[in-house]
Amino acid sequence: MPKILDPAMTAPWPIRGVMLDPARLTERFDFYRDLIPDLAAWGYNTILLHLFDDEGSAILLDHPLMLPTQGAFSVAQWREWVKLADDHGIQVIPEVECLGHAGFLTRLPDYEELREPPAEGGFFWSIDPLHPKSIPLLQELLEQVADIFPSTHIHLGMDEADIGGGPRNYLSVAAPTLCQIHLRQLE
């Protein structure tokens, strides 16, 4: 059993967190379950849980349709794990990729029309934020995740999204925003 930290050492930091990434590497459920008491003993009180990525979804949801990771866990397993974390004083903040890293959705034929190619010079494919089906799909996904994870926060991802390579988004990123115009005036 790890040594319990002195509370005086953790007091200055109200959030003491660690990130777990079952979207890219889904360990056995026992691994995650056994980790909770150790994290609590080490003084952690928050877990950022990266559940979705291009590789797949670490949650087996019935809908929306998505690519699961090998070894993805059921909703019941995640609920059990979140309760265990809560019993040990640890908040679990789920991360749902809502723009970039969305291959768990957009690699499926049902959603390939939502794929946004990267802008010139970019590298990352995204969900087309202006496609009429994108927001309802993401809203449904977020509602399901919020039902499993009772945290007051959900991390929306939003990184590594090179928007502007598709016809719907090209003009919206080509035109400067009001903020960009003001920043240019300050230069």
N, C-alpha and C positions, 0 to 999 in steps of 0.2 A: 504494500500500500504506500503510495507517495506521501511525503511529508506534507502536512497541512500548513499553509502559509500563515504567518502572523497577520491578524487582521489590520494591525497598524501599517503593514506594508501595502495593503491593497486599498486602504481608505482614501488616498488622494485620487484614485481612479474609479469613478462610479460604474463605468462600463469596462469590464475586463473580458475581452472576447477572443475567440478563435474561429477561424473559418474551416469548415469541412466541405469537401468537394465530391460528393457521391455521384455527381453528374458525369465526371470524367473517369472516376475510378470508384465503382460501387463495391465496397468491402462487404463481408458477411454481416448480417444483422447483429450477430453476437458481438462483433467488433465495436459497433456503434453503441450498443447497450452497455458493454463493459467499460467503455470510455467515459461515460457520464460521471460515475462516482470519482474517477481520477481527476477529471476536469474540475469538479466541485472542490476536491481536496487541494488542488493547485491554485484555487482562488478565482477561477473563471466563473462569470455569471451570465455570459452571452455567447451564443453560437450563431454565426452567420452560415447558413446552410445553402450551398450552391447546388440546386436541385435540377437545373435544366441547362443544357448546352448543345452545341452542334452534335456531340456524340449521342445524346439521348436524354430521356427523362428518368430520374431516379424514383419517380412515383408512378405506379400503375393506375392511371385514371381511365375510366370508361369513355369519357368524352371531355374535351375534344380529343380526337384521334392524334396520337403522337408516337414517335419512336422511343421505346423504352431502352434503358441501358441493360446490359446483361446483369442479372441479379437485382433488378429494380424491386422496390418494396411495395407492398400493398398499402392502401390508405389506413387499414387497421394497424399495420406494423408501425407506420409513422405516428399515428395517434398514441400508441403505446409508448413510443420513444419520447415523444414530446411530453407526455405525462411524467415519465421517469425524470426527464431533465427538469421539469417544473418542481417535482418533489425534491430535487437537489438544489433548488434555487437558481436554476439556469433558464434564461429566456432563449427560445429558438426563433431566430429571424429568418424566414425563408427568402431565398433569392430566386426570382422568376425573370428569365431573360425576356425582355419585351421589345427589343429592336435588333441588336446584333446577337450573335451566338444562338440563332433561332433555327438551326438545322434540324432540331428535334421535331419541328413542325414542317418547315419548308422543304425538307427532302422527301416528304410524302407527296404522291400524285394529287391528293385532295387539296393541298395547299401550295403547290409549286407556283401557281399564279401570283402568290403573295411575295415571292422572292424578289428582292431589290438588288440588282447588280451594283457592285461598287462604282463610285464616281471615278473619273479619270485619275489615275495615280493611286487609287485606293486598292485595298486588298480584301476587305471583309464584305460578305453578302449579309443582307439584313431582311427583316420583314418590311415591306413597303408600307410606311405609315399613312400614306394617302389612299391606299386601296380600300374600298368600302367594306371589305370583309375583315380587315386586319383588327380594327378596334373591337368589334363584337367578339372575335375569337380570343383576343388577349383578355378582354373583360371576363369572359367565361372561365378562362384558365385562372385568372387572379381570384375570382370568387370561389372556385373549388379549392385552391391553395389556402385561402383565408379561412375556409371552413375546417381545414385540417390543422392549421397552425394558428393558435389563438393570440399570437403576438400582436401588439398594437402597430407593428411596423412590417412592411414587406419591401425588400430591396428589389428594385425594378431592373437592375442590370443597366442597360442603355449604353454600354461601352462598345468600342470597336465596331461601329456601324458607319460604313462609308456611304451615306445616303447621297443620291444624286445621279446614279448611273442609269436609272430607268426613266421612261418618258414622263411619268406623272410627277416625279420629284426633281428632274433636272432643272426646270425653270425656278422652282421654289428655292433651291440652294444657289443658283447662279445669281439671283438678285440679292443685293445686300440687305440685311435687316436694318431697322432703325438704329439698333445698338451699334452695329458695325459702322454705320455712317457717322455716328457721334464719336466713336473711337478714332476714326480716321481724322476727324477735325481736331482731336486732341494731340495728334502726333506732331 
